[in-house]
Amino acid sequence: MLNLLLTLAVAATPHAKPATNAKCPVLGGKVSEKSKTVVVRGQEYRLCCGGCDAQLLKDPDKYLEKDGTPKNARK
């Protein structure tokens, strides 16, 4: 059921900015252009595994700066 809701949420956000992150914002794993993505606040993020989408959607402030940059991104 959660996967269906996530799919619908992504489909309902056609104007999301494309993902540019090199690491998963949740676990910090490597990501590629083929990685699973999720849209949060109009920005698409690549994820390292299937469980990260629910975590990022549940508490985006834990993983993302106010400007949308992943907190684990290199500064």
N, C-alpha and C positions, 0 to 999 in steps of 0.2 A: 504494500500500500504506500509506504514512504517513497519507494522508487517511482511509483506512478505520480505522486505529488511533486517530486523533484523534477521529473520529466516535464510535467505540465508547467511548472514554474519557469523552467528554462525556455520552453516553447513560447510562453507568454511574454518573454522579454526579448523581442527581436532586435532592439537597439542597444544591446549591451556592448561595452567596449571589449575588444578581444583580449585574451589573456596574454600577459607578458612575463609572468613569474617563472623563475628558473627552479624554484624549490616549492614543495607543497607548503602552504601557509600553516597547516595543522601539525604535521609530523616532521616536516623538513626534508622529506625524501625527494629524490630526483624526479623531475617531470619532463615530458617532451610534448611535441605538438600533437601526439596521438593519445596523450593522457586524458582521463576523464575530466570534465570541467563542470563547474557550477557557477551560477550568477548570483552575486551578492551586491546589492545597491547599485545595479547597473553596470557592474564590472565582472568580467568572466575571470575565473581563477582555475588553473590546472591543479589537479590533485594526484597524490601518489598512489592512493588506494581507495577502494569503495566506501570504507567507513568514514573517511574524512569529510565527505559532503555533508552528512548529517551534523557533524560537530561544528563545521564552519557556519552552516545555516542557523544552528541553534544559538551560537554565541559568537557572532562575527567580531565584536569588540575585543574578545580575548585574543584573536589572531590577526586583526587588521588595525592599522593606524587610522586616525580620523580621515586622512586623505585617501584611504584605500590601499596603501602600501602594506604588504605583509610585514608583520613585526619581525619576522626572522630573515628579512631581506638584508643583504649587505648594504651598509650605509656608505 
